[in-house]
């Protein structure tokens, strides 16, 4: 391909990428307009925000994908939802807080994940309110598809939560956890016992 054609191709591709990125930023501003603070967020698809007077903060370089199924975010009057910079959240995610849900930097949240800090009503009496308990997800955590993170959960940095797991307590840093309720399967710093695949 001659130099002039390569140069034109790269310029067009760069321009196209810039336009797409700008449109995703504008899309995020529109759909997240109920949030307290929105950094340089990119949103593909749709999201729904219900803010009843709390704090909802999206950090810089957050990427959201609500194309297949929209994402839902809700915060109560005294609640805070914080999503750290560089985090990716896939479609169908549902994140809500009456007190605090904090998601760290560079996390990856799988499709249909649920993160809540309250059950919204008492287990003993459904007419009484529940006591919310903060949820902390530290930096570099990966939640698989359909993971549910329940009130009071704390997931340490660099951990991986397997698909369909239900996290109810504390997961140490750099752990692989799964199950209902989620339990640590192994440390990610320990050598894996899985057989290595060989290419012939």
PyMOL commands that set and color helices and strands:
alter all, ss='L'
color gray80, all
select helices_A, chain A and resi 3-31
alter helices_A, ss='H'
color red, helices_A
select strands_A, chain A and resi 37-38+42-51+55-58+63-75+80-83+88-89+94-97+100-103+108-109+114-116+135-137+142-143+148-149+154-155+160-161+166-167+170-171+175-178+183-187
alter strands_A, ss='S'
color yellow, strands_A
deselect
rebuild
show_as cartoon
